[in-house]
């Protein structure tokens, strides 16, 4: 049976699912601890940055219908080597993120089932999550689409309830002073980097363009819509958290659960806890679909051996799905991936910055997208400059490790170049 592709509504939900994870349930307290009530301005700042980046991805997505996302844009704008670096970094980051989220789900589950976080039970659950979701995607896009849609709607329900109900319990005095003493540029940049983590993931949906209906038209709309909706939700969640908890927000590790419990009792706290599980589960579902497509894109362009691009009778990338699961499982079980997950946040800029700059290159070449960012080169340039500023303010150790990963990839590029020449293959162009 032929698989139906993702329609516009499903692509939007996929984008929101890719962004909304555990961060929105955990970050409000940490952001308030750093910036106080001014954390609202940081959320607004990062929302604008994410929106600017999303617009760059939207215009680039309107030029190509191939899988790969940032990898395709970098390759077509700056050549094979830069494309290879971006593509491999993207794939590595996605694998680590998926492994992290699988263990994150098991950890969250331990609140109800303590044995889930330890020993053999943890191993079985992690393998079941990674293997089970891979099997879902192996069978076809239809089932993956339904799982993604259900997971996205399921995680949005508690957040929407939290915002709507919480607005009636907001206290205006909790927002005074709006700019607390001791808040400066260093605090702002620290909070900005922290909060930006919650917005990462919007770039992932362009990875699977070939599984989407009319991707050149629908992807730009979906990317812009998903980021706009998520930004609004994040701002409202922070607003309600401050308005209901006040200064107590700085001292909680589960801010949304505590805020919900303060005005809806234990039932409200349970609803948000369940929402956290659904949210992390949704991220796992989205990752299981998107990560193998990043691997497939590399193989289709000659960056990996052709066998990796082999499809199943259902039209799904079977080898890429299996390879991704086999790589993710040992990372998830190793217990040493936490630091790598933090490094992956910095590494994501290897996708963002080249994509923003690629817009300038594509326009100079006269390439016409189905979507065009307004105000000429202003938005791509500003997004690039702000991204570089964030990197300069990032933890030096994580930054060095992130750049080190790019250096490790260099020999792989030349190995694949030699392999292609030996077997008569080549690095292919995008469509």
C-alpha positions as CSV (number, residue, x, y, z in Angstrom):
1,X,0.0,0.0,0.0
2,X,1.4,3.4,-0.9
3,X,2.1,5.7,2.0
4,X,0.3,9.1,2.1
5,X,2.7,12.0,2.7
6,X,2.5,14.5,5.4
7,X,-0.1,17.3,4.7
8,X,0.3,20.9,5.8
9,X,-1.5,20.4,9.2
10,X,0.6,17.3,9.9
11,X,3.8,19.2,9.0
12,X,2.9,22.0,11.3
13,X,2.3,19.6,14.2
14,X,5.6,17.8,13.3
15,X,7.4,21.1,13.6
16,X,5.8,22.0,17.0
17,X,6.5,18.4,18.2
18,X,10.1,18.8,17.2
19,X,10.5,22.0,19.2
20,X,8.4,21.5,22.4
21,X,10.1,19.1,24.7
22,X,11.1,19.0,28.3
23,X,12.6,22.5,28.2
24,X,9.3,24.3,28.4
25,X,8.4,22.4,31.6
26,X,11.8,23.0,33.3
27,X,13.3,26.3,32.0
28,X,10.9,29.0,33.4
29,X,12.4,28.6,36.9
30,X,16.0,28.7,35.7
31,X,15.3,31.7,33.5
32,X,13.7,33.5,36.4
33,X,16.6,32.7,38.7
34,X,19.0,34.5,36.3
35,X,16.8,37.4,35.1
36,X,13.8,37.7,37.4
37,X,10.8,39.2,35.8
38,X,13.0,40.4,32.9
39,X,13.2,36.8,31.7
40,X,10.0,37.7,29.7
41,X,12.2,40.0,27.6
42,X,14.7,37.3,27.1
43,X,12.0,34.9,25.9
44,X,10.8,37.6,23.5
45,X,14.4,38.2,22.2
46,X,15.0,34.5,21.6
47,X,11.5,34.2,20.0
48,X,12.6,36.9,17.5
49,X,15.9,35.1,16.9
50,X,14.3,31.8,16.4
51,X,11.7,33.4,14.1
52,X,14.4,35.0,12.0
53,X,16.2,31.7,11.7
54,X,13.0,29.9,10.8
55,X,12.3,32.4,8.0
56,X,15.8,31.6,6.6
57,X,14.9,27.9,6.7
58,X,11.5,28.7,5.2
59,X,13.0,30.5,2.2
60,X,15.7,27.8,1.7
61,X,13.0,25.1,2.0
62,X,11.1,26.8,-0.8
63,X,14.0,26.1,-3.2
64,X,14.4,22.4,-2.8
65,X,12.2,19.3,-2.4
66,X,15.0,17.0,-1.4
67,X,15.6,15.5,2.1
68,X,18.4,17.0,4.1
69,X,17.4,20.4,5.3
70,X,20.5,22.5,6.4
71,X,22.8,20.0,4.8
72,X,21.3,20.6,1.4
73,X,21.3,24.3,1.8
74,X,24.9,24.5,2.9
75,X,26.1,22.1,0.1
76,X,24.3,24.0,-2.6
77,X,25.5,27.3,-1.4
78,X,29.1,26.6,-0.3
79,X,30.1,23.3,-1.8
80,X,30.5,19.6,-0.9
81,X,32.9,20.0,2.0
82,X,30.8,22.5,4.0
83,X,27.7,20.5,3.1
84,X,29.3,17.4,4.4
85,X,30.4,19.1,7.7
86,X,26.9,20.5,8.2
87,X,25.1,17.2,7.3
88,X,27.2,15.0,9.5
89,X,27.0,17.4,12.4
90,X,23.3,17.5,12.0
91,X,23.0,13.7,12.0
92,X,25.3,13.4,15.0
93,X,23.4,16.0,17.0
94,X,20.1,14.3,16.1
95,X,21.3,10.9,17.2
96,X,22.6,12.2,20.5
97,X,19.4,14.2,21.1
98,X,17.2,11.2,20.4
99,X,19.3,9.0,22.7
100,X,19.0,11.7,25.4
101,X,15.3,12.0,25.0
102,X,14.8,8.2,25.3
103,X,16.5,8.2,28.6
104,X,14.7,11.4,29.6
105,X,11.4,9.6,29.1
106,X,12.5,6.7,31.2
107,X,13.7,9.1,33.9
108,X,10.4,11.0,33.9
109,X,8.6,7.7,34.0
110,X,10.4,6.8,37.2
111,X,8.2,9.3,39.0
112,X,5.4,6.8,38.7
113,X,7.5,3.6,38.3
114,X,10.8,4.0,40.2
115,X,12.4,0.9,38.8
116,X,12.3,2.5,35.3
117,X,15.5,4.5,36.0
118,X,17.7,1.6,37.1
119,X,19.4,-1.6,35.9
120,X,17.8,-4.1,33.5
121,X,14.4,-2.4,33.5
122,X,16.0,0.9,32.3
123,X,17.9,-1.0,29.6
124,X,14.7,-2.8,28.4
125,X,12.7,0.4,28.3
126,X,15.3,2.4,26.4
127,X,15.8,-0.4,23.8
128,X,12.0,-0.7,23.5
129,X,11.6,3.0,22.9
130,X,14.3,3.3,20.3
131,X,13.6,-0.1,18.7
132,X,9.8,0.2,18.8
133,X,9.7,3.7,17.3
134,X,12.2,2.6,14.6
135,X,9.8,-0.3,13.7
136,X,6.9,2.2,13.5
137,X,8.9,4.2,11.0
138,X,10.0,1.1,9.1
139,X,6.4,0.1,8.5
140,X,5.6,3.5,6.9
141,X,4.9,7.2,7.0
142,X,1.1,6.7,7.6
143,X,1.6,5.2,11.1
144,X,4.4,7.6,11.9
145,X,2.2,10.6,10.9
146,X,-0.6,9.5,13.2
147,X,1.7,8.8,16.2
148,X,3.3,12.3,15.7
149,X,-0.1,14.0,15.5
150,X,-1.5,12.3,18.6
151,X,1.7,13.0,20.6
152,X,1.8,16.7,19.6
153,X,-1.8,17.3,20.5
154,X,-1.4,15.3,23.7
155,X,1.5,17.5,24.9
156,X,-0.2,20.8,23.9
157,X,-3.4,20.1,26.0
158,X,-1.8,20.5,29.5
159,X,0.1,23.6,28.3
160,X,-3.0,25.2,26.9
161,X,-4.9,24.3,30.1
162,X,-2.1,25.7,32.2
163,X,-2.1,29.0,30.3
164,X,-5.9,29.6,30.1
165,X,-6.5,28.6,33.8
166,X,-3.4,30.3,35.1
167,X,-4.3,33.6,33.6
168,X,-7.1,33.9,36.2
169,X,-4.6,33.5,39.1
170,X,-1.9,35.9,37.9
171,X,-0.9,38.5,40.5
172,X,0.3,41.9,39.1
173,X,2.6,42.5,42.1
174,X,4.7,39.5,41.0
175,X,6.0,41.5,38.1
176,X,7.5,44.2,40.2
177,X,10.2,45.4,39.5
178,X,10.1,44.6,35.8
179,X,13.9,45.0,35.7
180,X,15.5,43.7,38.9
181,X,18.8,45.1,40.2
182,X,21.9,43.3,39.3
183,X,20.7,42.2,35.9
184,X,23.2,43.1,33.2
185,X,24.4,42.0,29.7
186,X,26.2,38.9,31.1
187,X,23.0,37.7,32.8
188,X,21.1,38.4,29.6
189,X,23.4,36.4,27.4
190,X,23.5,33.5,29.9
191,X,19.7,33.4,30.0
192,X,19.5,33.7,26.3
193,X,21.7,30.7,25.6
194,X,19.7,28.7,28.2
195,X,16.3,29.6,26.8
196,X,17.4,29.1,23.2
197,X,17.7,25.4,24.0
198,X,13.9,25.2,24.3
199,X,13.5,26.6,20.8
200,X,15.9,24.2,19.0
201,X,14.3,21.7,16.7
202,X,12.4,23.8,14.2
203,X,15.1,23.1,11.6
204,X,14.5,19.4,11.7
205,X,11.2,19.2,9.7
206,X,13.0,20.3,6.5
207,X,15.1,17.1,6.8
208,X,12.1,15.0,5.5
209,X,10.9,17.1,2.6
210,X,10.4,14.2,0.3
211,X,7.8,12.7,2.7
212,X,5.7,15.8,2.5
213,X,3.0,17.0,0.1
214,X,4.0,20.0,-2.0
215,X,7.0,20.6,0.2
216,X,8.2,23.7,-1.6
217,X,4.9,25.4,-0.8
218,X,3.9,23.8,2.5
219,X,7.3,23.7,4.3
220,X,7.8,27.5,4.5
221,X,4.3,27.9,5.8
222,X,4.7,25.1,8.3
223,X,8.0,26.3,9.6
224,X,6.8,29.9,10.2
225,X,3.5,28.7,11.7
226,X,5.2,26.2,14.1
227,X,7.7,28.7,15.4
228,X,5.1,31.4,15.8
229,X,2.8,29.1,17.8
230,X,5.5,27.8,20.0
231,X,6.9,31.3,20.7
232,X,3.4,32.4,21.8
233,X,3.0,29.4,24.1
234,X,6.5,29.8,25.7
235,X,5.9,33.5,26.4
236,X,2.5,32.8,28.0
237,X,3.9,29.9,30.1
238,X,6.7,32.1,31.5
239,X,4.1,34.9,32.1
240,X,1.7,32.6,34.0
241,X,4.6,31.0,35.9
242,X,5.9,34.4,37.2
243,X,2.4,35.7,37.8
244,X,1.3,32.7,40.0
245,X,4.5,31.8,41.8
246,X,6.4,35.1,42.0
247,X,9.8,34.9,43.6
248,X,9.2,31.2,44.5
249,X,9.7,30.5,40.8
250,X,13.5,30.9,41.3
251,X,13.7,28.0,43.7
252,X,11.8,25.2,41.9
253,X,13.1,22.6,39.5
254,X,9.6,21.8,38.3
255,X,8.2,25.3,37.8
256,X,5.1,24.4,35.6
257,X,4.1,21.5,37.9
258,X,4.4,23.7,41.0
259,X,2.6,26.6,39.4
260,X,-0.2,24.4,38.2
261,X,-0.5,22.7,41.6
262,X,-0.7,26.2,43.2
263,X,-4.0,27.0,41.5
264,X,-5.4,23.6,40.5
265,X,-4.2,21.4,43.3
266,X,-2.7,17.9,42.9
267,X,-4.9,17.1,39.9
268,X,-3.3,20.0,38.1
269,X,0.2,18.9,39.0
270,X,-0.6,15.3,37.8
271,X,-1.9,16.7,34.5
272,X,1.4,18.6,33.9
273,X,3.5,15.6,34.9
274,X,1.6,13.5,32.4
275,X,2.1,16.3,29.9
276,X,5.9,16.1,30.5
277,X,5.8,12.4,29.7
278,X,3.8,13.0,26.6
279,X,6.0,15.9,25.6
280,X,9.2,13.8,25.9
281,X,7.5,10.9,24.2
282,X,6.4,13.2,21.4
283,X,10.0,14.4,20.9
284,X,11.0,10.7,20.7
285,X,8.4,10.1,18.0
286,X,9.5,13.1,16.0
287,X,13.2,12.1,16.3
288,X,12.5,8.6,15.3
289,X,11.1,9.9,12.0
290,X,13.4,12.8,11.3
291,X,16.8,11.4,12.3
292,X,17.0,8.6,9.8
293,X,16.0,11.0,7.0
294,X,19.1,13.0,7.8
295,X,21.2,9.8,7.3
296,X,19.2,9.1,4.1
297,X,20.0,12.5,2.7
298,X,23.7,12.0,3.2
299,X,23.6,8.6,1.4
300,X,21.5,10.0,-1.5
301,X,24.1,12.7,-2.1
302,X,27.1,10.4,-2.0
303,X,28.2,11.3,1.5
304,X,27.6,7.8,2.7
305,X,27.7,4.4,0.8
306,X,24.7,3.9,-1.5
307,X,23.4,0.9,0.5
308,X,22.4,3.3,3.3
309,X,19.8,4.8,0.9
310,X,18.1,1.5,0.2
311,X,14.3,1.6,0.7
312,X,11.9,-1.0,2.0
313,X,8.8,-2.2,0.1
314,X,6.8,0.5,2.0
315,X,9.1,3.2,0.6
316,X,10.8,3.9,3.9
317,X,14.6,4.2,4.4
318,X,15.1,0.8,6.1
319,X,18.9,0.8,6.3
320,X,19.0,4.4,7.5
321,X,16.4,3.6,10.2
322,X,18.2,0.5,11.4
323,X,21.6,2.3,11.4
324,X,20.2,5.2,13.4
325,X,18.7,2.9,16.0
326,X,21.9,0.9,16.3
327,X,23.9,4.1,16.9
328,X,21.4,5.6,19.3
329,X,21.0,2.6,21.5
330,X,24.6,2.3,22.8
331,X,24.7,6.1,23.4
332,X,21.5,6.0,25.4
333,X,22.8,3.0,27.4
334,X,26.3,4.4,28.0
335,X,25.2,6.9,30.6
336,X,27.9,9.3,29.3
337,X,25.8,11.2,26.7
338,X,24.6,14.0,29.0
339,X,27.6,16.3,28.3
340,X,27.4,15.4,24.6
341,X,23.7,16.5,24.6
342,X,24.7,19.8,26.1
343,X,27.4,20.2,23.4
344,X,24.8,19.4,20.8
345,X,23.1,22.7,21.6
346,X,26.2,24.6,20.6
347,X,26.7,22.3,17.6
348,X,23.3,23.2,16.2
349,X,24.7,26.5,15.2
350,X,26.6,24.6,12.5
351,X,23.2,24.3,10.8
352,X,21.8,27.7,11.7
353,X,24.6,30.0,10.6
354,X,25.3,28.4,7.2
355,X,21.6,28.3,6.4
356,X,21.2,32.0,7.2
357,X,24.2,32.8,5.0
358,X,23.0,30.5,2.2
359,X,20.0,32.8,1.7
360,X,22.4,35.6,0.6
361,X,24.2,33.2,-1.8
362,X,21.0,31.8,-3.3
363,X,19.6,35.3,-3.9
364,X,22.9,36.4,-5.5
365,X,22.6,33.4,-7.9
366,X,19.1,34.6,-8.8
367,X,17.3,31.5,-7.3
368,X,13.6,32.1,-6.7
369,X,11.9,30.5,-3.7
370,X,8.2,29.9,-3.1
371,X,8.7,32.1,0.0
372,X,10.9,35.2,0.3
373,X,12.0,36.8,3.5
374,X,11.0,40.5,3.6
375,X,13.4,43.5,4.2
376,X,16.1,42.2,1.9
377,X,19.3,40.8,3.5
378,X,18.5,42.3,7.0
379,X,17.0,39.3,8.7
380,X,19.6,36.7,7.5
381,X,22.4,39.1,8.5
382,X,21.0,39.9,11.9
383,X,20.3,36.2,12.6
384,X,23.9,35.4,11.8
385,X,25.4,38.2,13.9
386,X,23.2,37.3,16.9
387,X,24.1,33.6,16.5
388,X,27.8,34.5,16.6
389,X,27.3,36.7,19.6
390,X,25.6,33.8,21.4
391,X,28.5,31.5,20.6
392,X,31.0,33.9,22.0
393,X,29.1,33.9,25.2
394,X,28.7,30.1,25.4
395,X,30.7,27.9,27.8
396,X,34.2,27.7,26.4
397,X,34.7,24.0,27.1
398,X,31.5,23.1,25.3
399,X,32.4,25.4,22.4
400,X,35.8,23.7,22.0
401,X,34.3,20.2,22.1
402,X,31.7,21.2,19.6
403,X,34.3,22.5,17.2
404,X,36.4,19.5,17.8
405,X,33.6,17.3,16.5
406,X,33.8,19.2,13.2
407,X,37.5,18.4,13.0
408,X,37.0,14.7,13.6
409,X,34.6,14.6,10.6
410,X,37.1,16.0,8.2
411,X,38.9,12.6,7.5
412,X,35.5,11.0,6.9
413,X,34.9,13.5,4.1
414,X,38.1,12.5,2.3
415,X,37.4,8.8,2.8
416,X,34.0,9.2,1.2
417,X,35.5,11.2,-1.6
418,X,38.0,8.5,-2.3
419,X,35.2,5.8,-2.1
420,X,33.1,7.7,-4.6
421,X,35.9,8.0,-7.1
422,X,36.8,4.3,-6.7
423,X,33.2,3.2,-7.4
424,X,32.3,5.8,-10.0
425,X,29.9,7.7,-7.7
426,X,29.8,11.4,-7.1
427,X,28.4,14.0,-4.7
428,X,25.0,14.7,-6.2
429,X,23.1,18.0,-6.5
430,X,19.8,18.7,-4.7
431,X,16.5,19.1,-6.5
